[in-house]
Amino acid sequence: MKQTEPQKDRESLYLEVSTVNGDVSLPLHSSIVLFLLSYTECSSFHVCLVIDQADVLPSLSGLVPGGLAVSDVRREELPGLVRMCRLPAALEPDACFCRAGLAVVLRHIIQRACQLMPGRRDVASLLGFKNTCLKACAEVSQWTRLCELDIPSAVEEHLRNPEDQMCRLPAAILNLEKRLGEPVKVHNDDKIRRQKLQQQKKSDSQLKGPSSEMESHPNETHPGVELSAALAKLSADAVPSPATRERSDIRKVKTTDLPELEHVFAEGLYFTLTDVVLLPCVHQYLISLQKHTPSTLSHLPLLLRWYQRVQELPSVLRAAKDCGMALLSLSMADPCPLQPENPQPSGAEQEGPKVKQEPFIGGPRPTLTKLQENGIDAVYSAHPCPTWTVDWESLPAAVNPTEGKMSDTRAVRKQQQLNNLVAMVTELAHPGHTVVDFCSGGGHVGIVLAYTLPKCQIILIENKEESLVRARDRSAQLGLTNIGFVQANLDYFTGNFNIGVALHACGVATDMVLDRCLQARAGFVISPCCYGFIQNTLKFNFPKSARFTETLSYKEHMVLCRFADQTAVSLPPERRLIGKRCMGLVDLDRSWAAETHGYSVRVMTMVPEGCSPKNNMYLSQFPCVRGGRIGGVNIYEMVHGLI
């Protein structure tokens, strides 16, 4: 490993280095990133190892692939956007576009490698069918959470105290073992399944022959068709097999009667980014088990089989050697599957109390009546500045949402929505403040704020790369220098800020934004959306406030959420009124929960009401200080209900 100076025209990758009692090591997330860099042979990044003490790089010799440009950097010297995110993170040369979080960074490395080496079929295939491998954020995808968060965390916890965990297997590992035993579904798998049926029939006929003495271990499987399909996908020289017509008896078999496909790799038949993520984790875990409790290995037959199969790929062996991973050759004989009560759920599956989902009958009136009998009903504060508007005519075209690909009618409504949020943020913000536009999309809110508040720093956070790149291009047209872009899930943004803003954050994304604002003790202006997507998650249980929880069950609260989405203009007026009332109650519950953290929150309706079916908006300033006016109304008095 050679240490080099960062080059200004090269993208930087920031990776964590751990130091415990003087011992230096790489956390699993850092090891995974380095393994992928070696597997893809992508050397276009400058690797910056984030250290807390000097002279640690020699201790990492052999763990960092050769050929990479590497340097160390003190935590306090990190660039601003990187310092506000959890590592790993990738920062573009202009230092205004940062990608943070394991899955986001890994996908970016693959995309960059494909740009530089378009012929690397094995690299392109890592992103899976339609390039969606580990694309969904961990908050909504149990599989992403298991691979990106739960398994690395479980393995690192085990490595810290291996002796304390000798008698039990981590829930995340058990869940992976369970997933490896489930039937595989792949796109257009009918042909492969018919080939498998034909292979099985051929094998059966051979076994029945008088001279056949074929024997196999009862627990060992031979997915010949699956393995052939998997290896063909990785071969750069592979050509489509000639079209052959199956035997008539095979063609007549119903799809439902075809044999299921077995796992070759973690997500099914094909080696993907998921296998890259899991290999360093499983490797470290198996080393620990072999050292402390080798008998436990027999409880993980499917995981061991997967571990052996990934070693059949030359690129895996090369990358492992490059990263100092001496892969084990473990026997899979006599597996003894563990018989726990039941595998414990992974983090994403631990989503509040298990509620039996019965068919919904009736409407929201019983729930609304129950709340009303307990003195709870939707309350809306008056809008402090109903006539305030951005001077759209005087702004450059790139600021205006009409520049986007939307109809004129929708563009006008978008302007009206922005008027509401920008008015509140403009009056709350002071020079030097940092304003974060969460779930920013194409930057409609953030770009207007950056242009109209040149003395504030505006940061746009969005998980969808295409949307954020579009926002960056628009800001570049305007020459904005007070704006930054972070592609990450909300959980990976940990920086401090003064005001959080979000326009139409869907479902629990609103609750995630609120949570980040509460942690940062920041003011917020938030417009929720997609109430029907609200559900209990690992972090949030509904209802959220004590008073709602004492009154409503989870199912009753979900009734409110479902009918809160009944506000479309195409619906009858009476139904829309009920939907608006349900919206107000869901948001009242959220506002009361926020007030337990010292906030005073007001829920109001955007003006004009027709600017959006989801026209609710929260406003809160923290700490509430006297001063600041919106439309002639004192903010402090408004949020404290003094007017």
Residue, then its C-alpha position, 0 to 999 in steps of 0.5 A: m500500500k502506497q500513500t499518495e497525495p489526493q489529486k484534485d481531479r479524482e473522486s475521493l472515497y472516505l473509509e473508516v479506520s477503527t482503533v481499539n486499545g491501540d489495535v488498528s483495524l478496518p470496520l466491515h463496511s470499509s473492508i467491503v468497499l475495498f473488496l469491491l474496488s479490487y473485484t472491479e479493478c477500479s482505480s479511479f478513486h483516491v482512498c482516504l482512510v479516516i484516522d484518529q491518530a497518526d502512523v496507523l497506515p503501516s498496520l493496515s498493510g496487506l488489507v488495502p489492495g495494491g494499485l490504489a491511491v491511498s492517504d490518511v486524513r484526520r476526522e477534523e480535517l474532513p470536507g464539510l459534506v463528508r463530516m455531516c455523513r456516516l461513512p463510507a462516503a464518496l466525494e466528487p472533486d468539486a466537493c459539493f456532491c457527496r454519496a454516503g452509505l454502504a449500498v449507495v457508495l458500492r453501487h456508485i463504484i460499480q457504475r463508475a467501473c462500468q463507465l471506464m470498462p464497458g466490456r466488464r460483463d461480470v461487473a455490470s451484472l453485479l447490479g442485478f436485474k434492471n440494476t436494482c440490487l440493494k437499491a431500495c433504502a433499508e427503511v423500506s426493504q427488509w433485504t437491504r436492511l439485512c445485508e447492509l446493516d443487520i449482518p455487518s452489525a451482528v458480525e462486528e458485535h460477535l467479533r467484539n465478544p465471541e466467547d459471550q456468544m458461543c451458545r447462540l447464532p445471531a438472528a441476522i445470520l439465521n435469517l440469511e441461512k433461512r433465505l438461502g433455503e427458500p425457492v429462487k425466483v428469477h426473471n423468465d425462469d420458466k426455461i431454466r426450470r424446464q431444463k431442470l425438469q429434463q435433467q431430473k428425468k434423465s438422472d432418474s432414468q440413469l439411476k434406474g438402470p441396472s449398472s448405475e451405482m450413483e450415490s450422493h450425500p443425502n444433504e448435498t445438492h447438485p444444482g447443475v442447471e442453476l450453476s451453469a446459468a450462474l457461471a454463464k452470466l459471469s463469462a465475458d465469452a458467453v454466447p446465448s445457447p442455441a434455441t432448443r425445443e424441449r421434449s413434448d412431455i416437458r413442454k406439456v408440464k404446467t408451470t406450477d408443477l415445474p421444480e423450484l430453482e435452488h440458490v447458487f448465490a445469495e439472491g438466487l442464481y447470479f452473483t451480485l453486489t449482495d454477495v460482495v457485501l456478505l463475503p467479508c462479513v461471513h468470512q470473518y464470522l466463520i473464522s471466529l466460529q472455527k476458532h471458538t466453536p467449530s461445532t457450530l459450523s454444522h448448523l449453517p449448511l446453506l451458508l457454508r455451501w454458499y461460501q464454498r461456491v463464491q470461491e469458484l469465481p476467479s475474480v473473488l479469489r483474486a480480490a480476496k487475496d488482494c485484501g488479505m482474506a485467506l478464504l477457508s476450505l470448510s467441510m460441509a459433511d454431516p450438516c446438522p441444521l440448527q433447530p431454534e424455536n424460530p429464527q428471530p426477525s431481522g431489524a426490518e422485521q421487528e416492526g412493532p406489535k404483530v397486528k392481524q391484518e383483517p379485511f377492512i370493513g366500514g369507514p373512519r367514522p367509528t374512529l373519528t367518533k372515538l377520538q371526538e369523545n375523548g376530546i381530540d379533533a383536528v385543529y388547524s392554525a391560521h396561515p400567517c402570510p396567505t398572500w406572500t409569494v415568490d417573485w417568480e417573474s424576476l427569477p432566472a428560468a432554472v429556478n422556476p419549476t416550470e423548467g421541469k418536465m411537467s404540465d403548465t397546470r402542475a407547474v403553477r401548483k408547484q409554484q404555489q406549494l413552494n410559496n408556502l414553504v419558502a415563506m416560512v423558511t425565509e423568515l426563520a433563517h438567518p445569515g450563516h444558517t444551514v438549511v437542509d432540504f430533505c427528500s429533495g427530489g429534483g431540487h424544486v425547494g432547495i434551489v429556490l432557497a439557495y438562490t433567495l438566501p445567498k448567505c445561508q448554506i443549503i443542502l439537498i438530501e435525496n436517495k435517487e441519484e437521477s433526481l439529485v444529478r438533475a438538481r445539481d445541473r440546474s444549480a450549476q446553470l445558476g452558478l450557485t456556490n452555497i449549495g451541496f448535494v448528498q445522495a443517501n438514506l436519511d439515516y446516513f445524514t448525521g450533521n447539524f443544521n438549523i432548519g429542516v424542510a421537506l415538501h411531500a415526504c412520503g409516508v414514514a419519510t416525514d417521521m424520519v425528517l422530523d426525527r432528524c430535526l429533533q435530534a439536531r434541535a432544528g426548526f422545521v417546515i414540513s409538508p407530509c404525503c402518502y399517509g396510506f404508506i405509514q406503518n410501524t417500523l424499527k424506529f417508529n410506532f404509531p400512534k406516536s403521542a401518548r394521548f393518541t396511544e391511550t385512545l387508539s389502537y394501531k389498527e385504528h390509527m391505520v384507519l386514519c392514515r388510510f382515509a387521510d389519502q382520500t383527498a383527491v379532487s376527483l372525489p366527492p366533497e364530503r369524502r374529501l372533507i373526511g380525508k382532510r380531517c383524518m390528515g389533520l388528526v394524523d398530523l396532530d399526533r405527530s405534532w404532539a409527539a414532537e412537542t415532548h421534545g420542547y417544540s411548539v408545533r402548528v399544523m396549517t393548510m397551504v394556500p390556496e388549498g387547491c395547490s395540492p390534495k396533500n396541503n398540510m404543513y407543519l411549522s416549528q422554530f427551536p429554540c423559540v426566540r422572540g423576534g422574526r415575522i411572517g406577513g406581519v405576524n410574530i413567529y414566537e407568538m404564533v407557534h406558542g399560540l399567543i395570537 
